């Protein structure tokens, strides 16, 4: 009995190591997104949703669709953008899958969280073309994370300092002199305003999360998890956190801008 309990606890921890960062930051992005849109709506009315949604919603839905195809789900219908319905839905991807396929069931988790990464990679691509110095700095930070051999206070402090420098790099005087930088800001705001997960996204992802747990439990039962290197798990989480922090930084900036906009009446 004790062995079974230990296996369950170990599997729960491993599931958290693999998915916890995405879930926690996904929830944070949801809080920022909801408050940001409320502030914009107070300033500009319901049209604020369409202004930011014109770019943000299609990227959100296309992200779902791409992962649905990769995990061999059948896309039944798709709407990249529409006026908010009574539930506030501005787009959707209806897809189905075979419950007999473990691969397709696991896919539910990745399809559900896809908009976070679709939005992040879209913003990083914009950085590459519009603010290449900041893009190169971000890549350096991510690459350094892959070289980590242990977790300690100095490493954590160094990572924090790196992201502070990245923030300064993005909002440098040089960038403010670049007219295309304002285009980057506008598009990033649109993407960040719709990067978080809807309740339907979370529900879909939770189905896949359960299957991931079962797979890890099976690996633990047969003693196969020992082949997963601890240092690689650490590097995976550092890399994942680094990528996700880009979304957090820009979502916080978008929220701050919305606070200033809240006093504007149009």
Backbone bond lengths (Angstrom), bond angles and torsions (degrees), N, CA, C in turn:
res aa  C-N    CA-C-N  psi(-1)  N-CA   C-N-CA  omega(-1)  CA-C   N-CA-C  phi
1 X - - - 1.471 - - 1.523 111.38 -
2 X 1.367 115.54 -43.58 1.457 120.07 179.92 1.527 111.05 -63.15
3 X 1.336 116.01 -37.34 1.460 120.41 179.68 1.530 110.15 -63.94
4 X 1.326 116.64 -41.86 1.463 121.24 179.74 1.534 110.66 -63.68
5 X 1.336 116.80 -43.49 1.473 121.09 178.45 1.517 110.31 -61.71
6 X 1.337 116.83 -42.20 1.465 121.09 178.81 1.527 111.03 -62.83
7 X 1.334 116.41 -39.37 1.462 120.51 177.87 1.526 111.08 -63.84
8 X 1.336 116.13 -41.39 1.471 120.78 179.52 1.529 110.20 -63.61
9 X 1.338 116.09 -47.29 1.469 120.58 -179.59 1.525 110.80 -62.28
10 X 1.336 115.85 -44.75 1.462 120.51 178.84 1.523 111.07 -60.29
11 X 1.333 116.69 -41.87 1.463 121.14 -178.85 1.521 111.09 -67.97
12 X 1.329 116.66 -38.81 1.471 120.41 177.19 1.528 110.15 -60.59
13 X 1.334 116.05 -44.71 1.464 120.88 179.32 1.529 111.04 -63.50
14 X 1.327 116.85 -42.98 1.464 120.67 180.00 1.526 111.25 -65.73
15 X 1.334 116.14 -38.05 1.461 119.92 176.94 1.527 110.05 -62.99
16 X 1.339 115.19 -39.50 1.473 119.53 178.23 1.523 110.63 -67.19
17 X 1.349 117.12 -40.90 1.462 120.35 179.24 1.534 110.78 -58.90
18 X 1.321 116.39 -36.41 1.466 121.39 -176.42 1.521 112.87 -82.92
19 X 1.322 117.16 -34.04 1.470 119.89 -171.70 1.529 114.60 -123.97
20 X 1.334 116.65 -13.40 1.467 120.57 -172.96 1.514 114.44 -58.19
21 X 1.348 116.02 -44.20 1.462 120.01 -177.95 1.523 110.67 -61.13
22 X 1.327 116.14 -43.09 1.464 120.67 179.72 1.525 110.58 -63.01
23 X 1.335 116.35 -43.25 1.468 121.01 -178.09 1.528 110.65 -65.52
24 X 1.340 116.81 -48.31 1.469 121.10 -177.77 1.526 110.92 -62.85
25 X 1.337 116.57 -48.85 1.464 119.56 -179.14 1.525 110.54 -69.15
26 X 1.344 116.87 -33.18 1.465 119.94 175.82 1.520 111.49 -60.27
27 X 1.337 116.95 -41.80 1.468 121.08 177.99 1.525 111.00 -66.55
28 X 1.341 116.46 -40.29 1.469 120.74 177.64 1.521 110.89 -62.19
29 X 1.341 115.92 -44.10 1.465 119.89 178.49 1.526 110.78 -62.20
30 X 1.341 116.69 -34.51 1.458 120.80 178.35 1.518 111.81 -63.82
31 X 1.336 116.37 -43.12 1.468 120.71 178.45 1.532 110.50 -63.25
32 X 1.338 116.27 -45.80 1.460 120.99 179.45 1.527 110.88 -62.93
33 X 1.327 116.47 -42.65 1.465 121.48 -178.48 1.522 111.11 -63.28
34 X 1.336 117.50 -46.79 1.462 121.02 -177.82 1.520 111.74 -62.48
35 X 1.332 116.66 -43.74 1.463 120.11 -179.66 1.521 112.05 -71.20
36 X 1.345 116.14 -34.17 1.465 120.22 177.74 1.525 110.82 -63.88
37 X 1.329 116.76 -48.01 1.461 120.56 -178.96 1.526 111.53 -65.66
38 X 1.340 117.49 -34.93 1.467 120.36 176.32 1.525 110.30 -61.98
39 X 1.329 116.43 -42.95 1.464 120.30 179.79 1.524 111.23 -65.45
40 X 1.340 116.73 -43.90 1.466 119.77 178.81 1.525 111.17 -64.15
41 X 1.324 117.11 -37.58 1.460 120.32 179.75 1.521 111.67 -67.47
42 X 1.330 117.10 -35.13 1.463 120.63 176.95 1.526 110.69 -65.07
43 X 1.324 116.17 -30.17 1.458 121.05 -178.35 1.524 112.52 -85.95
44 X 1.338 115.84 -46.80 1.454 120.46 -170.96 1.530 114.41 -115.53
45 X 1.330 116.85 0.25 1.453 119.58 -178.06 1.519 111.95 77.99
46 X 1.333 116.30 -167.55 1.465 121.11 -176.51 1.521 112.84 -64.37
47 X 1.350 116.78 -20.01 1.468 119.36 -179.84 1.528 112.10 -65.36
48 X 1.344 116.23 -18.47 1.470 119.50 178.00 1.518 110.68 -60.95
49 X 1.341 116.05 -36.17 1.459 120.01 179.72 1.520 111.43 -63.32
50 X 1.331 116.39 -39.20 1.460 120.18 -179.28 1.527 111.34 -74.22
51 X 1.325 116.73 -33.22 1.470 120.48 179.93 1.527 110.17 -64.10
52 X 1.335 115.61 -48.95 1.471 118.37 179.26 1.527 110.85 -78.40
53 X 1.338 116.44 -32.13 1.455 120.52 -177.28 1.510 114.05 -71.04
54 X 1.334 117.30 -23.27 1.466 121.18 -178.99 1.518 111.67 -55.37
55 X 1.324 116.49 -33.76 1.470 121.32 177.73 1.524 110.73 -105.13
56 X 1.319 116.62 -43.98 1.455 120.92 -172.26 1.518 115.05 -68.33
57 X 1.336 117.13 -41.09 1.472 119.44 -176.42 1.527 112.61 -68.08
58 X 1.357 119.45 -46.89 1.473 118.40 177.34 1.529 113.27 -56.74
59 X 1.343 117.55 -40.05 1.471 120.25 177.97 1.524 109.86 -64.14
60 X 1.323 116.25 -40.29 1.469 121.57 177.48 1.524 110.72 -58.71
61 X 1.332 116.34 -49.64 1.476 120.18 -175.47 1.526 112.52 -74.48
62 X 1.322 117.07 -36.61 1.472 120.40 177.73 1.530 109.82 -62.94
63 X 1.331 116.90 -35.80 1.465 121.19 177.56 1.525 110.40 -60.83
64 X 1.335 115.70 -44.97 1.470 119.71 175.72 1.526 110.69 -58.28
65 X 1.345 115.21 -47.56 1.469 120.70 -174.19 1.525 112.08 -63.24
66 X 1.340 116.66 -42.12 1.467 120.51 -179.17 1.524 110.81 -61.47
67 X 1.342 116.42 -46.01 1.471 119.35 179.93 1.530 111.18 -69.30
68 X 1.320 116.93 -32.36 1.463 119.61 177.22 1.533 110.27 -62.13
69 X 1.315 115.86 -41.73 1.467 120.67 178.50 1.531 110.11 -66.84
70 X 1.339 117.02 -43.39 1.464 120.83 -179.05 1.531 111.81 -61.79
71 X 1.329 116.18 -33.79 1.460 119.66 -179.95 1.526 111.88 -97.48
72 X 1.337 114.61 18.90 1.466 122.69 170.39 1.530 112.99 60.54
73 X 1.328 116.20 32.75 1.455 120.36 172.64 1.529 108.86 -82.49
74 X 1.298 115.95 154.07 1.462 120.92 176.34 1.523 108.33 -92.58
75 X 1.336 116.61 123.34 1.463 121.03 177.25 1.526 108.20 -86.60
76 X 1.316 115.90 113.20 1.460 121.42 -177.26 1.522 111.90 -83.60
77 X 1.322 115.97 -39.06 1.469 120.62 177.69 1.521 108.74 -159.41
78 X 1.311 115.67 154.38 1.467 120.79 -178.50 1.524 109.68 -146.80
79 X 1.306 115.80 139.14 1.469 122.44 175.90 1.520 106.90 -134.68
80 X 1.326 115.83 112.83 1.463 119.63 -175.71 1.519 112.76 -77.73
81 X 1.340 117.28 -27.81 1.473 119.70 -179.82 1.516 109.78 -162.19
82 X 1.318 115.38 136.11 1.454 121.62 174.56 1.526 107.95 -152.39
83 X 1.312 116.96 164.91 1.458 119.92 173.55 1.519 108.28 -65.73
84 X 1.337 117.91 142.98 1.470 120.06 -177.97 1.523 111.49 -54.44
85 X 1.349 116.08 129.69 1.456 118.68 176.52 1.524 109.48 -83.57
86 X 1.329 117.88 -169.09 1.461 120.25 -175.61 1.527 112.47 -63.77
87 X 1.335 115.81 -20.68 1.467 120.47 177.81 1.524 112.41 -97.82
88 X 1.343 116.82 3.88 1.458 120.88 179.57 1.517 114.14 81.35
89 X 1.341 117.06 9.83 1.467 120.77 -179.03 1.530 109.65 -76.00
90 X 1.337 115.61 127.92 1.459 121.03 -178.24 1.529 112.36 -112.70
91 X 1.312 116.61 -3.11 1.454 121.21 179.07 1.512 108.83 -176.18
92 X 1.322 116.79 162.52 1.458 118.51 -179.64 1.523 110.85 -162.18
93 X 1.321 114.74 158.90 1.469 122.92 171.41 1.522 106.28 -131.96
94 X 1.307 116.52 109.32 1.462 120.81 175.67 1.523 108.71 -91.44
95 X 1.317 116.37 123.06 1.468 119.84 -177.53 1.513 109.72 -138.68
96 X 1.310 115.51 157.47 1.458 121.44 179.56 1.527 108.85 -131.47
97 X 1.334 115.75 163.30 1.460 120.01 -176.08 1.525 109.73 -152.00
98 X 1.313 114.90 165.99 1.459 120.67 178.39 1.529 109.63 -87.36
99 X 1.318 116.32 123.79 1.459 120.50 178.96 1.530 112.24 -72.38
100 X 1.314 115.31 -8.22 1.470 120.11 177.24 1.524 112.01 -87.61
101 X 1.339 116.68 -7.47 1.461 121.26 -178.17 1.524 110.30 -103.95
102 X 1.326 116.58 115.14 1.464 121.02 177.40 1.527 109.70 -63.30
103 X 1.334 116.36 -40.48 1.469 121.79 -179.80 1.528 110.62 -57.30
104 X 1.321 116.00 -47.40 1.464 119.89 -179.02 1.524 111.71 -68.96
105 X 1.332 117.32 -33.79 1.468 120.02 178.26 1.528 111.15 -68.91
106 X 1.334 117.14 -42.34 1.466 120.78 175.31 1.520 109.74 -60.78
107 X 1.325 115.82 -35.29 1.458 121.18 -179.99 1.506 113.74 -57.19
108 X 1.335 117.69 -27.09 1.462 120.59 179.23 1.522 112.04 -56.12
109 X 1.347 115.83 -38.71 1.466 119.15 -179.95 1.520 110.56 -64.73
110 X 1.319 117.17 -47.99 1.458 120.85 -176.32 1.531 112.07 -72.09
111 X 1.319 116.98 -33.49 1.466 120.32 175.00 1.529 109.51 -64.64
112 X 1.336 116.21 -40.07 1.462 120.56 -178.70 1.520 113.12 -64.64
113 X 1.341 117.03 -40.13 1.475 120.10 -176.85 1.525 112.29 -92.05
114 X 1.323 117.70 -0.38 1.469 122.22 -174.70 1.534 114.40 -53.10
115 X 1.349 120.23 -39.44 1.469 119.32 -177.67 1.524 114.45 -60.05
116 X 1.341 116.51 -29.50 1.465 118.68 178.56 1.519 109.66 -62.34
117 X 1.324 116.26 -48.13 1.460 120.25 -176.67 1.522 111.62 -77.98
118 X 1.335 116.98 -33.73 1.462 119.51 175.64 1.518 111.01 -61.15
119 X 1.336 115.70 -41.55 1.462 120.20 178.22 1.517 112.08 -67.91
120 X 1.341 116.29 -43.72 1.467 120.50 -179.37 1.526 111.02 -62.03
121 X 1.330 116.92 -47.99 1.463 119.90 -177.72 1.525 111.39 -66.54
122 X 1.329 117.41 -30.48 1.465 120.43 175.66 1.523 110.51 -66.23
123 X 1.339 115.82 -42.11 1.466 120.41 179.03 1.529 110.64 -67.44
124 X 1.345 116.69 -41.34 1.470 120.04 178.79 1.524 110.48 -63.44
125 X 1.342 116.95 -37.73 1.467 120.38 176.90 1.520 110.47 -63.19
126 X 1.323 117.15 -39.68 1.471 121.06 176.78 1.528 110.43 -62.77
127 X 1.334 116.05 -41.14 1.468 120.14 178.38 1.522 110.31 -59.80
128 X 1.323 116.11 -41.07 1.471 120.78 -178.72 1.526 111.65 -58.32
129 X 1.322 116.69 -40.63 1.463 120.37 -175.22 1.531 113.48 -90.65
130 X 1.333 118.03 -29.88 1.462 120.08 -172.79 1.524 112.45 -103.09
131 X 1.328 117.13 -41.40 1.475 120.29 178.81 1.535 108.50 -128.19
132 X 1.327 117.04 70.72 1.479 121.57 -173.62 1.521 114.69 -59.54
133 X 1.332 118.34 -31.48 1.468 119.61 179.57 1.533 110.67 -64.78
134 X 1.307 115.98 -42.20 1.468 120.42 177.81 1.525 110.11 -67.49
135 X 1.322 116.15 -37.63 1.466 120.69 177.60 1.530 110.36 -61.40
136 X 1.333 116.29 -46.37 1.469 120.38 -179.59 1.525 111.30 -62.85
137 X 1.327 116.23 -36.48 1.466 120.03 178.39 1.530 110.46 -65.51
138 X 1.329 116.15 -40.61 1.459 120.28 177.97 1.526 111.01 -62.45
139 X 1.324 116.90 -44.05 1.469 121.06 179.62 1.528 110.63 -62.20
140 X 1.328 116.38 -38.94 1.469 120.13 177.91 1.530 110.87 -62.09
141 X 1.341 116.34 -40.69 1.464 120.67 179.57 1.529 110.24 -64.01
142 X 1.332 115.66 -44.59 1.460 120.13 -179.28 1.526 111.52 -65.51
143 X 1.327 116.27 -40.26 1.467 120.44 179.03 1.525 111.37 -65.30
144 X 1.331 116.76 -38.10 1.465 119.83 179.94 1.528 110.72 -65.55
145 X 1.340 115.77 -30.69 1.464 119.86 178.09 1.512 112.17 -65.27
146 X 1.331 116.53 -29.77 1.469 121.07 -179.84 1.529 112.15 -75.63
147 X 1.332 116.65 -11.12 1.462 120.85 -178.83 1.529 112.45 -99.36
148 X 1.323 116.16 0.27 1.466 120.57 -178.34 1.535 110.24 -66.15
149 X 1.317 116.02 136.79 1.463 120.71 178.73 1.525 111.81 -113.01
150 X 1.342 117.00 -15.89 1.461 120.64 179.00 1.521 109.72 -158.71
151 X 1.326 115.94 157.53 1.462 121.16 177.34 1.527 109.14 -98.89
152 X 1.324 116.21 128.83 1.451 120.88 175.11 1.529 109.42 -153.44
153 X 1.321 116.80 174.65 1.462 122.16 -175.34 1.518 112.03 -63.12
154 X 1.322 117.11 -42.47 1.460 120.31 -177.85 1.523 111.46 -64.87
155 X 1.349 116.24 -36.58 1.458 120.06 178.41 1.532 110.50 -66.27
156 X 1.342 115.82 -42.59 1.464 120.51 179.25 1.522 110.69 -64.31
157 X 1.325 116.45 -42.42 1.465 120.34 179.38 1.519 110.83 -65.08
158 X 1.326 115.81 -39.28 1.457 120.01 178.09 1.515 111.91 -62.95
159 X 1.339 116.68 -39.03 1.466 121.44 178.95 1.524 110.54 -65.67
160 X 1.336 116.13 -43.58 1.473 120.78 178.37 1.519 110.37 -60.31
161 X 1.338 116.48 -45.51 1.468 120.80 179.41 1.521 111.50 -62.22
162 X 1.335 116.18 -35.58 1.464 120.55 179.61 1.528 110.57 -63.52
163 X 1.323 116.64 -41.31 1.469 119.64 -179.23 1.525 112.25 -74.39
164 X 1.324 116.28 -28.04 1.467 119.29 172.85 1.525 109.56 -64.88
165 X 1.343 116.17 -42.79 1.457 121.01 177.42 1.529 111.07 -65.31
166 X 1.338 116.60 -36.11 1.464 120.16 177.21 1.532 110.21 -63.43
167 X 1.318 116.60 -43.07 1.466 121.43 177.94 1.528 110.40 -59.26
168 X 1.325 115.56 -45.58 1.474 119.97 178.82 1.518 110.88 -63.74
169 X 1.337 115.99 -35.77 1.462 120.45 179.59 1.527 111.59 -65.83
170 X 1.341 115.74 -42.14 1.468 119.84 -179.54 1.528 110.64 -64.93
171 X 1.335 115.87 -42.39 1.468 119.99 -176.46 1.530 111.35 -104.08
172 X 1.314 114.74 45.76 1.464 121.34 177.63 1.519 110.67 -83.76
173 X 1.321 116.51 161.42 1.463 121.02 177.74 1.524 110.99 -61.56
174 X 1.329 115.14 -35.31 1.469 119.85 178.82 1.524 111.02 -59.68
175 X 1.325 116.34 -42.38 1.459 119.53 179.75 1.525 111.73 -69.77
176 X 1.319 116.55 -37.56 1.471 119.14 179.85 1.529 111.52 -66.66
177 X 1.317 116.69 -21.13 1.470 119.98 175.98 1.523 111.65 -82.87
178 X 1.309 115.88 -11.70 1.462 121.58 -179.57 1.532 109.39 -89.84
179 X 1.344 118.92 114.16 1.480 120.22 -177.45 1.525 112.80 -60.87
180 X 1.328 117.70 -28.38 1.462 120.38 179.69 1.529 112.16 -71.76
181 X 1.334 116.17 -17.36 1.461 120.12 178.36 1.521 110.91 -62.49
182 X 1.330 116.76 -35.09 1.458 120.76 -179.68 1.528 110.50 -71.07
183 X 1.328 116.14 -30.01 1.459 120.08 173.58 1.532 109.32 -66.97
184 X 1.338 115.63 -41.41 1.463 120.98 176.74 1.523 110.24 -59.22
185 X 1.332 117.13 -45.42 1.458 121.29 -179.64 1.524 111.24 -61.65
186 X 1.344 116.31 -45.69 1.463 120.29 -177.88 1.522 110.83 -61.95
187 X 1.333 116.51 -49.09 1.469 120.09 -178.65 1.527 110.28 -64.89
188 X 1.329 117.14 -39.68 1.467 121.05 179.33 1.525 111.43 -63.54
189 X 1.341 115.90 -38.04 1.466 120.49 177.17 1.526 110.13 -64.17
190 X 1.325 115.81 -43.36 1.468 120.32 178.78 1.532 111.29 -61.07
191 X 1.332 115.48 -44.04 1.474 120.14 -179.32 1.524 110.62 -68.34
192 X 1.338 116.22 -45.86 1.466 121.02 -177.73 1.525 111.89 -63.74
193 X 1.332 116.54 -30.25 1.465 120.31 -179.45 1.522 112.66 -69.73
194 X 1.340 116.25 -14.87 1.469 119.44 -177.49 1.533 111.62 -132.70
195 X 1.322 115.70 25.94 1.461 119.86 -175.07 1.526 112.31 -88.02
196 X 1.331 116.44 -20.20 1.460 119.85 -175.59 1.520 111.38 -77.94
197 X 1.324 116.04 174.76 1.449 121.80 -174.43 1.525 111.29 -96.38
198 X 1.319 115.40 138.64 1.461 120.85 175.08 1.519 109.11 -80.14
199 X 1.327 116.67 170.99 1.463 120.15 178.41 1.531 110.80 -61.85
200 X 1.353 116.10 -34.88 1.470 120.25 177.66 1.528 110.26 -67.00
201 X 1.341 116.90 -37.69 1.467 120.96 177.78 1.522 110.67 -62.29
202 X 1.335 115.39 -45.36 1.463 120.61 -178.02 1.529 110.62 -65.41
203 X 1.327 115.88 -40.57 1.464 120.29 178.78 1.524 110.82 -62.12
204 X 1.344 115.98 -43.80 1.458 120.18 179.39 1.523 112.01 -66.10
205 X 1.333 115.97 -41.82 1.463 120.18 -179.34 1.525 111.25 -64.99
206 X 1.330 116.90 -34.62 1.467 120.31 -177.87 1.531 111.45 -63.79
207 X 1.339 116.49 -30.20 1.466 119.04 177.44 1.521 110.69 -63.42
208 X 1.321 115.28 -44.40 1.467 119.67 179.56 1.508 112.43 -69.71
209 X 1.341 116.72 -32.03 1.462 120.80 -179.43 1.521 110.82 -62.47
210 X 1.312 116.33 -39.16 1.465 120.38 178.43 1.518 112.22 -62.33
211 X 1.328 116.03 -38.84 1.468 120.52 179.43 1.529 110.33 -69.45
212 X 1.342 116.74 -39.13 1.463 120.59 176.84 1.527 109.80 -59.14
213 X 1.332 116.28 -42.47 1.471 120.88 178.09 1.527 110.54 -59.83
214 X 1.325 116.70 -45.03 1.472 121.25 -178.85 1.529 110.33 -63.47
215 X 1.325 117.20 -41.01 1.470 120.73 179.48 1.529 110.47 -63.07
216 X 1.337 116.69 -45.56 1.467 120.32 179.39 1.525 111.10 -64.69
217 X 1.327 116.93 -37.97 1.465 120.88 178.29 1.527 109.87 -63.06
218 X 1.318 116.17 -41.66 1.469 120.75 178.25 1.527 110.98 -62.12
219 X 1.334 116.08 -43.45 1.473 120.37 178.20 1.524 110.62 -60.98
220 X 1.341 116.21 -39.91 1.463 119.94 179.99 1.526 111.76 -68.55
221 X 1.314 116.51 -38.57 1.463 120.59 179.89 1.529 111.00 -60.84
222 X 1.342 115.71 -39.33 1.466 120.11 -178.33 1.535 112.45 -94.06
223 X 1.348 116.01 6.65 1.462 120.38 175.66 1.518 114.65 70.44
224 X 1.327 117.34 23.05 1.459 120.50 -176.92 1.524 112.90 -88.33
225 X 1.333 117.38 -16.18 1.460 120.29 -177.82 1.523 112.31 -67.85
226 X 1.341 116.84 -16.33 1.470 120.29 179.97 1.528 111.81 -65.07
227 X 1.340 116.12 -17.82 1.462 119.69 179.91 1.531 112.17 -83.19
228 X 1.328 116.02 -4.26 1.469 120.45 176.41 1.517 108.34 -89.15
229 X 1.314 117.12 114.23 1.455 122.29 -175.84 1.524 111.81 -68.79
230 X 1.326 116.26 132.16 1.471 121.37 179.42 1.525 110.87 -62.25
231 X 1.325 117.31 -40.10 1.465 120.10 -178.13 1.526 110.99 -66.79
232 X 1.329 116.50 -33.39 1.459 119.29 177.31 1.527 111.48 -68.81
233 X 1.330 116.74 -34.16 1.469 120.55 175.64 1.523 109.98 -65.70
234 X 1.335 115.97 -40.64 1.471 120.66 177.87 1.526 109.94 -62.69
235 X 1.330 116.94 -47.08 1.462 120.93 -179.51 1.523 111.05 -63.56
236 X 1.325 115.98 -38.71 1.471 121.13 177.75 1.530 109.92 -59.25
237 X 1.334 116.90 -45.76 1.463 120.55 -178.25 1.525 112.13 -69.59
238 X 1.331 116.43 -36.01 1.472 119.58 177.48 1.525 110.26 -65.82
239 X 1.340 116.38 -45.10 1.460 120.91 179.12 1.526 110.56 -63.49
240 X 1.323 116.33 -44.94 1.458 121.08 -179.01 1.524 110.65 -63.76
241 X 1.322 116.36 -43.78 1.465 120.64 178.61 1.517 110.80 -62.25
242 X 1.340 116.25 -40.72 1.453 120.45 179.48 1.516 112.38 -60.67
243 X 1.328 116.20 -44.01 1.462 120.43 179.28 1.530 110.53 -66.51
244 X 1.339 116.57 -43.67 1.454 121.10 -177.83 1.528 112.44 -67.25
245 X 1.331 116.27 -30.06 1.465 119.56 179.79 1.526 111.70 -64.50
246 X 1.329 116.84 -26.65 1.470 120.01 175.75 1.528 108.92 -60.35
247 X 1.326 116.40 -44.00 1.468 121.09 178.92 1.522 110.92 -65.66
248 X 1.339 116.61 -41.04 1.464 120.26 -179.23 1.523 110.60 -63.82
249 X 1.341 116.70 -46.67 1.470 121.25 -179.57 1.521 110.87 -58.20
250 X 1.330 116.54 -49.42 1.463 119.78 -177.36 1.531 111.57 -70.89
251 X 1.326 117.68 -31.59 1.465 120.25 176.73 1.528 111.08 -68.46
252 X 1.334 116.40 -37.89 1.467 120.40 176.79 1.526 110.08 -65.38
253 X 1.337 116.16 -42.61 1.463 120.33 178.02 1.526 110.57 -61.69
254 X 1.345 116.05 -43.48 1.456 120.80 178.19 1.526 110.54 -61.47
255 X 1.326 116.79 -40.54 1.463 120.79 178.44 1.528 110.63 -63.59
256 X 1.330 117.15 -43.25 1.475 120.73 179.24 1.529 110.61 -61.68
257 X 1.345 116.29 -42.33 1.465 120.61 177.74 1.527 110.14 -61.78
258 X 1.334 116.67 -38.89 1.465 120.34 179.86 1.527 111.65 -65.50
259 X 1.349 116.45 -31.31 1.456 119.86 177.28 1.533 110.80 -65.30
260 X 1.342 114.96 -40.64 1.464 118.67 176.98 1.525 110.75 -67.40
261 X 1.319 115.76 -37.98 1.464 120.11 -178.14 1.520 112.81 -71.90
262 X 1.340 116.99 -19.17 1.460 120.79 -174.93 1.517 112.47 -60.89
263 X 1.339 116.03 -28.00 1.465 119.93 -178.59 1.526 112.37 -84.24
264 X 1.342 116.35 -5.77 1.476 120.81 -179.16 1.513 109.22 -88.81
265 X 1.299 117.46 131.66 1.465 122.54 178.11 1.524 108.61 -117.78
266 X 1.349 115.90 122.04 1.472 120.70 179.45 1.519 108.87 -119.88
